[in-house]
Amino acid sequence: MVKNIQKKVIQLIEKKPLLQKEIYNKLKAKTKEERKKVRDALKEMMDNGEIYKNSKNKYCLPGKNMKIGIIEFTRRGSMAFVTIKGGEEIAITLENAKDAMHKDTVLVEIIGTWRDLPKGKVVRVLKRGMKKVVGIFEKKKLFGFIIPIDQKINTDFYVAPENFNDAKPGQVVEAEIIKYGGKNPEVKITKIIGDTNDPKVDLPIVIIKHELPEPGVFPKNVMNEALKIPNTVQDKDLKGRKDFRDEIIFTIDGDTAKDFDDAVQIKKLDNGNYLLGVHIADVSHYVKENSNLDKEAFKRGTSVYLIDTVIPMLPHELSDWICSLVENEDRLTMSLLMEIDENGDVVDFNVYNGVIRSKKRLTYSKVNKLLSNEADEELEKEIGWLRPQLEMMKELMEIIRENRRRRGAILDIEGGEVKFIFDENGNVKDIIPVERGISEVIIEEFMIKANETIASIFDSQGLPFIYRIHEEPDPDMLLQLKNYLEIIGLRYRFPKNIHPKLLQDLLEHLKDHPLKKSIQKLLVRSLKRAVYSDLNVGHFGLASENYTHFTSPIRRYPDLIVHRLLKKYLKGKGTLSKKDIEKYTEKLPEIASHSSKRERVANEAEWDLADMKKVEYILDHMNEIFEVYITNVTKFGLFVEIPDKFIQGLVHVSSMDDYYVYNEKLNVLVGDRKKKVYKLGDKIKVRVKNANKLTAEIDFEIVDKTDEEMEKELKGKYPNAKIKVKRKKKKNKK
């Protein structure tokens, strides 16, 4: 119906632009319901960039060489890219950006090419993307201005005296944009977030910058629905469900986890095969399609994990309780039972609407201790009775993992994840790398196997579905990786049609290389980003033909959609109705695209907060000397990283002890006078020169010798002298 209206609209406005009421008349939409369908069709077309409104409020089609998309500026605001529906990018130089701001929806005219991309100029801003801005308030005599913290925003904002709202210079504030356009758009300060050196300002900054909801806060209509849901499983809910409550089923999660999406069970069958049960919270039973809960979950797309704060996709009444597979409580599930042979292949499976009662809430740390034979008497008493099941799970994990290794999946990429340790005042005391243990790998392998199995059901029948896809790497990015490896003395052949097995072999070969983590990062950058799609092109990194996200419906909207489709499939006894096939064929592209965007926003927010906390740590270690590895060489300096803490920074050429010339062919910096060479992988000593928490930038300077080394050298020359080297300490800019 919607597609039919959209076709008619295009036919009408092809002839001439029309007002909304003129479209109503042309389409003979007279009733409220008919007009709502027209409005919905127009809104979807606007959102998709198919049509736009001109200055007279009339709907138009983009002209020849015209595109509609969302503009995003680069980190320093010196360049922009417009992304149109479908992912195509158009490069916009600053002089062609007109008065567009970061995240605006714009009409762009293609005027040429920029490198390998079309080059465009902004013809018109169709919709403003930012309503608020977070920044530092500064005052100049009678007026004030705000310097945005987000470096992608390429302008300061004017504040009239009546809109200061008691803000003091230097404070971090939130402001509402009240006038767009011009050199300095105007804002009014709506909230004082705090002082720049207060660790409590970091979280609000990230939340406002990425336009995230306030933690734990949901609209009233959403909460009204959530509070009406019973907090226990009702007898009527059990109708038609397979009862697993007497089975030994348990959850394994992190120490601080509160939402338990998945529970597992295992048995050995008489034929020697394994029976693996993966039971996933049946969120779709409680979050009904088109309900307020559903609309809000779609809008959010995902839960966001900001160190020790969670912004959940669903209210806590669902995410932490009735949908969470808590210990000793009846819970509704979508249950997948897989028979897996000694080669790690699924030879049979069944899916059920189920009900379970988790026998135990296990944690990764406890299971790791038990399986590594490091459990004390207390831990043995608590979970030792589950040792047979856990040992069998470890055994099956190794079989499944080896199966994935044989087919060429990339197994050994470490995420560079860290854990922040805070003091009593909320300041970062230490940063430690997160190490994955046996239990984390067990759950990862079981969830991958479950996701592949569910995806194969829909792919084999060509039914509409939402897949998790990962396309093949960009050849240009692989060339960069190849050149990087050659510079550090490693030669690898990269065939035209690359298989993930080659990259896995590379990682195994580099197991003990000091630059392993840097190479892993470059490898990750050379791979395309995994996204959601209604079209299945497989998952390159997993070397999987069919993959989806089925296992986390509490925190990911696509998983919830997969559950709905699975329920309809079971109800249809192995297929979908014609009505559902038409409906989901139309709906899934938008759901997939929106979910991918929301995941990206969540990732960037998580990275931003982590980077700010890393700088906070550095600010307390300004006078220390760090051993770092050079991870990249450019004409303007050296990018370096503190290993284990994954803290990156720049040694700028202006701070170095010579005039350094960049040799592009060898990718090295060479000193003009001393002929000293700096190359990838070199270990050097540095001290912090500058650090800015709000921009998450760190500048280092090279220290050739530590204070102790200088003292030793001088004492060797002057044995009778009292020597104590004390370099001038830099002011802590915190």
C-alpha positions in Angstrom: 0.0 0.0 0.0 2.7 2.5 1.0 4.8 1.6 -2.1 1.8 2.2 -4.3 1.2 5.6 -2.8 4.9 6.5 -3.2 4.8 5.6 -6.9 1.8 7.8 -7.4 3.4 10.7 -5.6 6.5 10.5 -7.8 4.3 10.5 -10.9 2.6 13.7 -9.6 5.6 15.7 -8.5 7.6 14.7 -11.6 5.3 17.2 -13.4 5.6 20.0 -10.8 6.3 20.5 -7.1 3.1 20.1 -4.9 2.0 21.1 -1.4 0.9 18.3 0.9 -2.8 19.4 0.6 -2.4 19.4 -3.2 -1.2 15.8 -3.0 -4.1 14.9 -0.8 -6.5 16.2 -3.4 -4.7 14.6 -6.3 -4.8 11.2 -4.6 -8.4 11.7 -3.3 -7.3 11.2 0.3 -10.2 12.5 2.2 -10.5 10.5 5.5 -8.1 10.8 8.4 -6.8 7.3 7.8 -6.2 7.9 4.0 -4.3 11.1 4.8 -2.2 9.4 7.4 -1.1 6.8 4.9 -0.1 9.6 2.5 1.8 11.4 5.3 3.6 8.2 6.2 4.5 7.6 2.6 5.9 11.1 2.2 7.9 10.9 5.5 9.5 7.6 4.4 10.4 9.1 1.0 11.9 12.1 2.7 13.9 9.9 5.1 15.1 7.9 2.2 16.3 11.0 0.3 13.9 10.3 -2.6 12.1 13.7 -2.3 12.5 17.0 -0.4 10.6 20.2 0.4 11.6 23.4 -1.3 11.6 26.9 0.2 7.8 27.2 -0.6 7.1 24.0 1.4 6.4 22.0 -1.8 7.5 18.4 -2.4 10.1 18.1 -5.1 12.2 15.4 -6.8 16.0 16.0 -6.8 17.1 17.2 -10.2 19.7 15.6 -12.4 23.1 15.3 -10.6 21.3 16.0 -7.3 21.4 13.8 -4.2 20.0 14.0 -0.7 21.9 12.7 2.3 23.3 13.4 5.8 26.5 15.5 6.0 29.2 14.6 8.5 32.4 16.6 8.9 35.8 15.1 9.6 37.4 15.3 13.1 38.8 18.8 12.6 36.0 20.1 10.4 38.2 20.6 7.4 36.3 18.3 5.1 32.8 16.7 4.9 31.2 13.6 3.4 27.5 13.3 2.6 26.1 9.7 2.9 23.1 9.0 0.8 20.6 6.1 1.2 22.4 2.9 0.3 25.8 4.0 1.7 27.2 6.0 -1.3 29.5 8.9 -0.2 29.9 12.3 -1.7 33.0 14.4 -0.8 32.3 18.1 0.2 35.2 20.5 0.6 34.7 23.2 3.2 34.1 26.0 0.6 31.2 23.9 -0.8 29.5 23.2 2.5 27.5 26.4 2.5 26.0 26.9 6.0 25.6 23.1 6.6 26.5 21.8 10.0 27.4 18.3 11.2 24.5 15.8 10.9 22.3 18.1 8.7 20.2 16.5 5.9 21.3 18.3 2.7 20.6 18.6 -1.0 23.8 18.2 -2.9 24.8 18.8 -6.5 27.5 16.7 -8.0 30.2 19.0 -9.5 33.1 16.6 -10.2 35.3 14.1 -8.5 37.5 14.1 -5.4 40.0 11.2 -5.4 37.7 8.2 -6.0 34.5 9.8 -4.8 32.0 12.1 -6.5 32.6 15.7 -5.4 29.5 17.8 -4.5 28.4 21.2 -3.2 25.6 21.8 -0.8 22.6 23.5 -2.5 20.4 23.6 0.5 20.0 22.4 4.1 16.8 20.4 4.2 16.7 19.5 7.9 18.9 20.4 10.8 20.5 17.5 12.5 21.7 19.1 15.7 19.3 20.7 18.2 21.8 20.9 21.1 25.5 21.4 21.5 27.9 20.7 24.4 31.0 22.8 24.8 33.1 25.2 26.9 31.6 28.6 27.7 33.9 31.6 27.1 33.1 35.3 27.7 34.2 38.4 25.7 33.1 41.6 27.4 29.3 41.8 26.8 28.7 38.5 25.0 29.7 34.9 25.2 30.4 32.0 22.9 30.6 28.2 23.2 33.5 26.2 21.8 32.1 22.8 20.9 33.8 19.8 22.3 33.0 17.7 19.2 35.7 18.7 16.7 33.4 17.7 13.8 31.4 20.8 14.5 33.2 23.5 12.5 31.9 26.7 14.2 31.7 28.4 17.5 28.3 29.5 18.9 27.2 33.0 19.9 25.5 33.5 23.3 23.6 36.7 24.2 24.0 38.0 27.8 20.4 37.1 28.6 21.1 33.4 27.6 24.2 32.9 29.9 22.0 31.1 32.5 24.6 31.8 35.3 27.4 29.9 33.4 30.9 30.9 34.3 33.8 31.1 31.8 35.6 27.7 31.4 32.6 25.6 32.4 31.2 22.8 30.3 27.7 23.6 29.3 24.8 22.2 27.3 23.1 24.7 24.9 20.1 24.7 22.7 20.5 26.1 19.2 18.0 28.9 18.7 19.3 30.4 15.4 21.1 28.5 12.6 23.2 29.9 9.7 25.7 32.7 9.6 29.3 32.6 10.9 28.3 31.9 14.5 24.8 30.3 15.0 23.1 31.4 18.2 22.4 29.3 21.3 21.0 29.7 24.8 22.6 27.8 27.7 20.2 25.3 29.1 22.4 23.4 31.6 25.7 23.8 33.4 27.4 20.4 33.2 30.4 21.3 35.4 34.1 22.1 35.5 36.4 20.6 32.9 38.6 18.8 35.5 35.6 17.1 37.2 35.4 13.4 36.1 31.6 13.6 36.6 31.3 15.8 33.4 32.6 13.1 31.0 29.5 10.9 30.9 27.0 13.8 30.3 29.3 15.2 27.6 29.3 11.9 25.7 25.5 11.4 26.1 24.7 14.9 24.8 27.3 14.8 22.0 25.8 11.6 20.7 22.2 12.5 21.4 21.7 9.5 23.6 18.8 9.1 26.1 19.4 9.8 29.7 20.3 6.5 31.5 17.3 4.7 32.9 14.8 7.3 31.6 12.0 6.3 29.2 9.0 8.2 27.9 5.9 8.0 30.1 3.9 5.9 27.5 6.7 3.4 27.3 6.9 3.0 31.1 3.1 2.7 31.4 3.3 -0.4 29.1 6.3 -1.8 30.9 4.7 -1.5 34.3 1.6 -3.4 33.1 3.6 -6.5 32.3 3.4 -9.1 35.1 6.7 -9.6 36.9 6.3 -13.4 36.9 5.5 -15.9 34.2 1.8 -16.6 34.0 0.2 -20.0 33.5 -1.4 -18.8 30.2 2.1 -18.0 28.9 3.1 -21.7 29.1 0.6 -22.8 26.5 2.3 -24.4 23.5 5.8 -24.2 25.1 8.3 -27.0 25.6 9.2 -27.3 29.2 12.9 -27.3 30.0 12.6 -26.4 33.7 13.9 -29.7 35.0 17.0 -29.6 32.7 20.4 -28.5 34.0 20.5 -25.1 32.3 22.6 -22.1 33.5 23.9 -18.7 32.5 27.5 -17.5 32.3 28.1 -13.8 32.2 30.4 -11.0 33.4 30.6 -10.3 37.2 28.6 -7.1 36.9 26.0 -8.2 34.3 22.3 -7.7 35.1 20.6 -8.6 31.9 21.0 -12.3 31.1 20.0 -13.0 27.4 21.3 -16.5 27.1 21.5 -19.8 29.0 23.1 -23.0 27.9 22.9 -26.8 28.5 24.9 -29.8 27.2 24.5 -33.5 27.1 26.4 -36.4 25.4 24.1 -38.5 23.2 24.2 -42.3 22.9 25.7 -42.0 19.3 28.6 -40.0 20.7 27.4 -36.6 19.5 26.8 -33.6 21.7 23.4 -32.0 22.3 23.9 -28.3 22.8 21.0 -26.2 24.0 21.0 -22.4 23.6 18.1 -20.8 25.3 17.5 -17.1 24.5 15.2 -14.7 26.5 11.8 -14.5 24.7 11.6 -10.7 24.6 9.2 -10.7 21.7 6.5 -12.3 23.9 6.5 -9.1 26.0 7.5 -6.4 23.4 4.6 -6.5 20.9 5.0 -5.2 17.4 4.1 -1.5 17.0 3.6 -1.1 20.8 5.2 1.9 22.5 7.9 -0.4 23.9 8.6 -1.6 20.4 8.8 1.8 18.9 11.2 3.1 21.6 13.4 -0.1 21.2 13.6 0.5 17.5 14.4 4.2 18.0 17.3 3.3 20.4 18.4 0.2 18.3 20.7 -1.1 21.0 21.8 -0.7 24.6 24.8 1.5 25.1 27.6 0.4 27.6 29.5 3.5 28.8 32.0 1.9 31.2 30.0 1.5 34.4 26.8 3.1 33.1 24.2 1.3 30.8 21.7 3.1 28.7 19.3 0.1 28.1 17.2 -0.5 25.0 14.3 -1.7 27.2 13.2 -0.5 30.7 14.8 -2.2 33.6 11.5 -3.9 34.5 12.1 -6.0 31.4 15.8 -6.0 30.8 16.9 -6.8 34.4 13.9 -8.9 35.4 11.1 -10.6 33.5 13.1 -10.9 30.3 16.3 -11.7 32.1 17.1 -15.4 32.6 17.7 -15.0 36.4 18.6 -17.9 38.7 15.7 -20.1 40.0 12.9 -18.2 38.2 10.7 -19.4 35.4 11.5 -17.6 32.2 10.1 -17.7 28.6 12.7 -18.5 25.9 13.3 -19.2 22.3 15.2 -22.5 22.6 17.5 -24.0 20.0 18.7 -27.6 20.5 21.6 -28.6 18.2 23.1 -32.0 17.7 26.8 -31.5 16.9 29.1 -34.3 15.7 32.8 -34.9 16.5 33.8 -32.6 13.6 31.9 -29.7 15.0 29.1 -29.8 12.4 25.4 -29.4 13.2 23.7 -32.6 12.0 20.3 -31.9 13.4 18.5 -29.1 15.3 15.1 -28.1 16.6 13.7 -24.7 17.6 11.0 -24.3 20.3 9.0 -21.7 22.2 10.3 -22.8 25.6 10.3 -22.2 29.3 13.4 -22.7 31.5 14.4 -22.2 35.1 18.1 -21.4 35.3 19.8 -23.6 37.9 22.7 -21.2 38.5 24.0 -17.7 37.6 27.7 -18.3 36.8 30.3 -15.7 36.1 33.2 -15.9 33.6 35.8 -15.4 36.4 34.4 -18.2 38.5 34.2 -20.7 35.6 37.7 -19.8 34.5 39.1 -20.6 37.9 37.2 -23.9 38.1 38.3 -25.0 34.6 41.9 -23.9 35.3 41.9 -25.9 38.5 42.4 -22.7 40.6 39.1 -23.0 42.5 39.3 -22.7 46.3 37.1 -24.8 48.6 34.3 -22.2 48.7 34.1 -22.0 44.9 34.1 -25.8 44.6 31.2 -25.9 47.0 29.3 -23.2 45.0 29.7 -24.4 41.4 31.8 -27.6 41.6 28.7 -29.7 41.0 28.5 -28.3 37.5 32.1 -29.3 36.6 31.0 -32.3 34.4 28.8 -30.0 32.2 31.5 -27.2 32.1 34.2 -29.7 31.2 32.0 -31.1 28.4 31.3 -27.5 27.2 35.0 -26.8 27.1 35.5 -30.0 25.1 32.8 -29.1 22.6 34.0 -25.5 22.3 37.4 -26.7 21.2 35.8 -29.0 18.6 33.6 -26.1 17.2 36.5 -23.7 17.3 38.7 -26.1 15.4 35.9 -26.5 12.9 35.9 -22.7 12.3 39.7 -22.6 12.1 39.5 -25.3 9.3 37.1 -23.3 7.3 39.3 -20.2 7.6 37.5 -18.0 10.1 39.6 -15.2 11.8 39.8 -16.3 15.4 42.6 -14.5 17.1 41.9 -10.8 16.9 42.0 -9.2 20.3 39.8 -6.2 20.8 42.2 -4.0 22.8 39.5 -3.8 25.5 40.5 -2.4 28.9 39.1 -2.1 32.3 39.2 1.1 34.2 39.9 1.1 38.0 38.5 4.2 39.8 39.4 5.7 43.2 36.9 6.8 45.8 36.5 10.2 44.0 35.7 8.7 40.6 39.2 9.4 39.1 40.9 6.8 37.0 43.5 5.0 39.2 44.6 2.4 36.7 43.9 0.8 33.3 44.3 -2.9 32.8 43.8 -5.0 29.7 40.8 -7.4 29.6 42.0 -10.9 29.1 39.5 -13.5 27.7 39.4 -16.8 29.5 38.1 -20.2 28.6 34.5 -19.5 29.6 34.3 -16.3 27.4 35.4 -18.4 24.4 32.9 -21.1 25.3 30.0 -18.7 25.2 31.3 -16.9 22.1 31.6 -20.2 20.2 28.1 -21.5 21.3 26.5 -18.2 20.3 28.2 -18.1 16.9 27.0 -21.7 16.2 23.4 -20.7 17.3 23.4 -17.6 15.1 24.6 -19.5 12.1 22.0 -22.3 12.6 19.1 -19.8 12.8 20.3 -17.8 9.8 20.5 -21.0 7.7 16.8 -21.8 8.2 15.7 -18.6 6.5 18.5 -18.5 3.9 17.8 -22.1 2.7 14.2 -21.1 1.9 14.8 -17.6 0.6 12.5 -16.1 3.2 12.8 -12.4 4.2 15.3 -12.2 7.1 17.7 -9.8 8.8 21.3 -11.0 8.5 24.6 -9.9 10.1 26.9 -9.4 7.1 30.5 -8.7 6.7 31.7 -7.9 3.2 35.2 -8.7 1.7 38.0 -6.3 2.5 38.7 -3.2 0.4 41.7 -4.0 -1.9 43.2 -0.6 -1.2 43.1 -1.2 2.5 44.7 -4.6 2.1 47.4 -3.0 0.0 48.2 -0.7 3.0 48.4 -3.7 5.3 50.7 -5.4 2.8 53.0 -2.3 2.6 53.0 -2.0 6.4 54.1 -5.6 6.8 56.9 -5.2 4.2 58.2 -2.1 6.0 58.6 -4.1 9.2 60.3 -6.9 7.3 57.4 -9.3 6.7 56.5 -10.4 3.2 53.0 -11.8 2.6 51.2 -12.4 -0.7 47.7 -11.1 -0.9 45.8 -12.7 -3.8 43.1 -10.8 -5.6 40.3 -12.9 -4.1 41.4 -13.1 -0.5 40.1 -15.7 1.9 39.9 -15.0 5.7 42.1 -18.1 6.3 45.1 -16.2 4.9 44.5 -13.4 7.5 44.1 -16.0 10.3 47.4 -17.7 9.3 49.1 -14.2 9.4 47.8 -13.6 12.9 49.1 -17.0 14.0 52.5 -16.3 12.5 52.7 -13.0 14.3 51.8 -14.5 17.7 55.0 -13.3 19.5 55.7 -10.2 17.3 56.1 -7.0 19.4 53.9 -5.2 16.9 51.2 -7.8 17.0 48.5 -5.5 18.4 49.3 -2.7 15.9 49.1 -5.2 13.0 45.8 -6.5 14.4 44.5 -2.9 14.5 45.5 -2.3 10.9 44.0 -5.6 9.9 40.7 -4.6 11.5 40.8 -1.3 9.7 41.3 -3.1 6.4 38.2 -5.1 7.0 34.8 -3.6 6.3 32.4 -2.9 9.1 29.9 -5.7 9.9 26.3 -4.4 9.4 22.8 -5.6 9.3 21.1 -6.3 6.0 18.1 -8.0 4.5 20.4 -9.3 1.7 22.7 -12.2 2.7 26.3 -11.8 1.4 27.8 -13.9 4.2 30.2 -12.9 6.9 33.8 -12.7 5.8 35.5 -12.5 9.2 33.7 -15.6 10.4 34.0 -17.4 7.1 30.3 -18.0 7.4 27.8 -18.3 4.6 24.8 -17.5 6.9 25.0 -15.4 10.0 22.5 -13.3 12.1 22.1 -11.9 15.6 19.6 -14.1 17.5 21.2 -14.3 20.9 20.8 -10.8 22.5 17.2 -9.5 22.1 17.3 -7.7 25.4 20.0 -5.3 24.1 19.8 -5.4 20.3 16.7 -4.7 18.1 17.7 -6.9 15.2 17.7 -9.9 17.5 14.1 -9.0 18.5 13.1 -9.0 14.8 14.8 -12.4 14.3 12.7 -13.8 17.2 9.5 -12.4 15.7 10.3 -14.0 12.3 11.2 -17.3 14.0 7.9 -17.4 15.9 6.0 -16.8 12.6 8.0 -19.5 10.9 7.2 -22.0 13.7 3.5 -21.0 13.6 3.5 -21.4 9.8 5.0 -24.9 10.3 8.2 -24.2 8.5 7.4 -21.2 6.4 6.0 -17.6 6.5 2.6 -16.6 5.2 2.3 -14.7 2.0 1.2 -11.6 3.9 4.2 -11.8 6.2 6.6 -12.3 3.3 5.3 -9.1 1.6 5.3 -7.1 4.9 8.8 -8.0 6.0 10.3 -7.8 2.5 9.2 -4.1 2.6 10.1 -3.4 6.3 13.5 -5.2 6.8 15.7 -2.9 4.7 14.8 0.1 6.8 15.1 -1.9 10.1 18.6 -3.2 9.0 19.8 0.2 7.9 18.6 2.0 11.1 20.0 -0.7 13.4 23.4 -0.4 11.8 23.4 3.4 12.3 22.3 3.1 15.9 25.1 0.5 16.5 27.6 2.9 15.1 26.5 5.7 17.3 26.7 3.4 20.4 30.2 2.3 19.4 31.4 5.8 18.9 30.0 6.9 22.3 31.7 4.0 24.0 35.0 4.8 22.3 34.8 8.5 23.1 34.2 7.9 26.9 37.0 5.4 27.0 39.4 7.8 25.3 38.5 10.6 27.7 39.2 8.3 30.7 42.6 7.3 29.1 43.5 11.0 29.0 42.4 11.4 32.6 44.8 8.7 33.6 47.6 10.3 31.6 46.9 13.7 33.3 47.9 12.1 36.6 51.1 10.7 35.1 52.4 13.7 33.3 56.0 13.4 34.6 56.4 9.7 34.2 58.4 8.1 31.4 56.6 5.5 29.3 58.0 2.9 26.9 55.9 3.0 23.8 55.9 1.4 20.3 55.7 3.5 17.1 52.5 2.4 15.4 52.5 4.8 12.5 54.9 7.3 10.8 53.8 10.4 9.1 55.4 13.6 7.8 54.2 15.5 10.8 55.3 13.0 13.5 55.1 9.6 15.1 52.0 7.9 16.4 52.8 5.8 19.5 51.0 3.5 21.9 51.6 2.5 25.5 51.2 -1.3 25.4 48.7 -3.0 27.7 47.0 0.3 28.4 46.2 0.9 24.7 46.8 4.7 25.1 47.7 6.4 21.8 49.3 9.7 21.2 51.5 11.8 18.9 55.1 12.8 18.9 55.0 15.9 16.7 58.1 16.6 14.6 58.3 20.1 16.1 59.2 18.5 19.5 62.0 16.3 18.1 65.7 16.9 18.5 66.5 17.5 14.8 64.9 18.5 11.5 63.2 15.2 10.4 62.5 14.4 6.8 59.7 11.9 5.9 60.8 9.2 3.5 57.5 8.1 2.0 58.8 5.0 0.2 60.4 3.6 3.4 57.8 5.1 5.7 60.4 6.5 8.1 61.5 9.8 9.5 65.2 10.6 9.1 67.1 13.3 11.1 68.7 15.9 8.8 71.9 16.3 11.0 72.2 13.2 13.1 70.7 10.8 10.5 68.7 9.1 13.3 65.9 7.0 11.8 62.5 6.3 13.3 60.4 3.5 11.9 57.4 1.4 12.6 57.8 -1.0 15.5 60.6 1.0 17.2 60.4 1.0 21.0 61.1 4.5 22.4 60.8 6.3 25.7 58.4 9.3 25.9 57.0 11.7 28.4 53.7 13.5 28.1 53.9 17.0 26.7 50.3 18.0 26.5 47.0 16.2 27.1 43.4 17.4 26.5 40.7 15.3 28.0 37.8 17.0 26.2 39.3 16.4 22.7 40.9 13.1 23.9 44.3 14.1 22.4 47.7 13.4 23.9 51.1 14.8 22.7 54.3 13.0 23.8 57.9 14.1 23.5 60.8 11.7 23.2 63.1 11.2 26.2 66.4 9.7 25.2 67.5 9.0 28.8 65.7 8.7 32.1 66.7 10.8 35.1 68.3 7.7 36.6 70.3 6.9 33.5 71.6 10.5 33.3 72.6 10.4 37.0 74.5 7.1 36.4 76.3 8.5 33.3 77.3 11.7 35.1 78.4 9.9 38.2 80.6 7.7 36.0 82.3 10.8 34.7 82.4 12.7 38.1 82.6 9.9 40.8 83.2 12.4 43.7 80.5 14.8 42.9 77.0 14.8 44.5 74.7 14.6 41.5 70.9 14.5 41.5 69.1 15.1 38.2 65.7 16.7 38.7 64.1 17.9 35.5 61.7 20.7 35.6 58.2 19.3 36.3 55.4 20.3 34.0 52.2 21.7 35.4 49.5 19.2 35.6 46.9 20.7 33.3 44.1 18.9 35.0 
